[in-house]
Amino acid sequence: MSSVVFCSSLLCYDLYLSTDMQRELIETDILCVGAGVAVLSAVLRLLKRCADGKKPSVLILEKGRRIGAHVLSGAVLDPEPLDDLLTPEEKAALPFKATVHTEAFHYLTPWRSFRVPWTPAPMRSEGFPLAALSEVTQYFGRLCEKQGAEIYCEFPAVELLEENGRVIGARVGDKGLDRNGRPKSSYEPGPEIHAKVVILGEGACGVLTQKLIAARRLAAHANPQAYALGIKELFEVPPRPENAGRILHTFGYPLDRRTYGGGFVYGLDDIHVAVGLITALDYRNAGLSPHERFRRYKMHPLIRPLLEGGHVVGYGAKVLPEGGYYSLPELTTEGALIVGDAAGFVNSVRLKGIHIAMDSGVAAGDALYEAWNKNDFSKAALDRYPQLLRQRSGWKQLWRKRNVRASFDYGTLPGLLATGLSIFTGGLLPLGRLHRRPDHEGLQPLRKAPEQLLFQDAPLQFDILSDLYRSGTQHEEDQPGHLVILDREKCRRCIPLYGAPCTRFCPAEVYKLPEGAGEISMEPANCLHCKTCKIKDPFENIDWRLPEGGGGPGYVEM
C-alpha cells in the first residue's frame, strides 16, 4: 500500500514544541475514513464510472496496519451487488472459499438440538459464496488502487475538520507520543487533509461518525442502535471434503430466552471451519460473559463433532449494528456521507450485511459521480445518495424487516412472531413502529454470582488471553491510553451494583478487577477495537478513543 512520511522526526519534535505548530496540509477531492468494503465499493464504483473522463483524486485513510487487518465477518455473501462493481474477470478472481450447498437451522437446548424443518426463502443461502471478508477487502483495495485511489494504512482520522458548518476534511492522529502525551524522538504530527467531501466508513460505532451524528442530531428521529457482539474462531481441522460449503445456524442455547442472538458454523474449505456466537448487547444478566457462552457453545453435542481433531488458528471479535431500518441515521450532512456498518446497514433476519454495505457503496459512488460531473458537492447534491440507495434491494430488505429487531426487546416469542409476520406478509406486519431503549439500559443489577469459567480443554477451548494471541493484536505500549474511564467514582459504584461487568463483556480481557482491589485496572494493549465497552457500560463511563495508527488486531483469513 502507499506510504508517506510527512516530516522528519527532528522537525516534528521542533514543531511540536512551537506554540504555533503547523501541520502539513494535504488537499484531495474525496477523503475516505476507513478502508472497509463499503468505502472501497463507493470508490471503485466512482472511479470506474469516471474511466472515460477526468477522475477525482481519492485518498483513503485506514487505521489498521494493512487493509483487512480490522475486518471480521462470518461470512456468507449475497453476491447481488457484485455485478455493479466488478467485471466478469474481476469476479472470477475473487478470493472466495466455497459455495454454500447445504444449510440448516437448529434450535439448541443444553444437550439436544432440533432442526427447523423449513427455512423461509429470505433466509436461505444456497448458492452463495463463503469468504473471509478480510481477504475480500484486500482484493477490493487492490482494485481501487488500480483505478487511481491512494490508500494509507496506519493513519487514523481522529478529528473531522469543519468550516462554516460544513465538513471540509479530517486530521490524522499524531505518532510518537508517550503515555503522558509528550513527544518522543519518533514524533510525527498528523497532517490535516482537506476534501470536497468526506465518506465515513469506519464500521459499527465509529468514533468520528458517532460524534458527527450526535453533534448534528442526525439520529434524532431514529431508535437507538441495537448492537451485538460477534465472537469468532477459525479452526483448522483434519481434511473433510464434505464440509466445504456446509453451513449451520443455531438459536437458543447457550443464550437465555431474553437474549437475542445465535451461533454459526461455516465449512470454508476442506480443512477450515469458522465458528462463532452472536450475543445482543441489550442482554439483562450482568453476570453474563459472551466469551464464556461462546466456549459453552463449542461444547454442545451438535457443535463439538464439527471441530473435533482441529485447533484454533484465528480469533476475533467485533460489534454488529442490528437495529435495522428504524435505527438508521440521516446519511448525509454538509460535506460528508455515511456508508456501511457506520450507518447500521445489517439485516439481522438474513444474518447478512456485507451486500447492503456494498449497495450503500454503489449508491454513494453514483451520487458522487453526479456531483463530480456537476462540480456540486452541496448537501442537496449529496442527498442523491439516499435517494439512489432506496432503489436498491438491500434498502428494501431493511424496510420489510423494519420492526423485527425491536420486537425482540419484548422477549423471544414476540420477536419470533414479528419475524414470521414480516416474512409471510412481505413486511406489511407488524404495523407501526416499535421503539427500543439503548443497549446499556438493559443491564440489571447482579443478583447471583458471575458465571464460572469452563475447564481448559485445548485445542477446542481457550481462555480469553490464549484466544487473543491468535488475533494478531498489538499496540505501541508507550502511548496515551485510548480507553478512558471518565469518572472513577461511577466505576466504584458499578462494582457492587453490577459486579464489574466490563471484566466479562470485554472479549479481550482489557478490564480486570484484582482480588481485594476496589478499582478496575486496564490493559489497553489487549484491545480488539470492538467497542463493546463503550456500548454496554451501564454508566456510559468508558470512552473509546483512537490509538496510534497500526494498533489493534491483525486479522488474517477472518
Secondary structure, 3 states (H helix, E strand, C coil): CECCCCCCHHHHHHHHHCCCCCCCEEECCEEEECCCHHHHHHHHHHHHHCCCCCCCCEEEEECCCCCCCCCCCCCECCCHHHHHCCCHHHHHCCCEEEECCEEEEEEECCCCEEECCCCCHHHCCCCCEEECHHHHHHHHHHHHHHCCCEEEECCCEEEEEEECCEEEEEEECCEEECCCCCEEEEEECCCEEECCEEEECCCCCCHHHHHHHHHCCCCCCCCCCCEEEEEEEEEECCCCHHHCCEEEEEEECCCCCCCCEEEEEEECCCCEEEEEEEEECCCCECCCCHHHHHHHHHCCCCCHHHHCCCEEEEEEEEEEECCCHHHCCCCEECCEEECHHHCCCCECCCCECHHHHHHHHHHHHHHHHHHHHHCCCCHHHHCHHHHHHCCCHHHHHHHHCCCHHHHHHHCHHHHHHHHHHHHHCCCCCCCCCCCCCCHHHHCECCCCCCCCCCCCCCCCCCCHHHHHHCCCCECCCCCCCCEEECCHHHHHHHHHHHCCCHHHHCCCCCEECCCCCCCCEECHHHCCCCCHHHHHCCCCCEEECCCCCCCECCCCCC
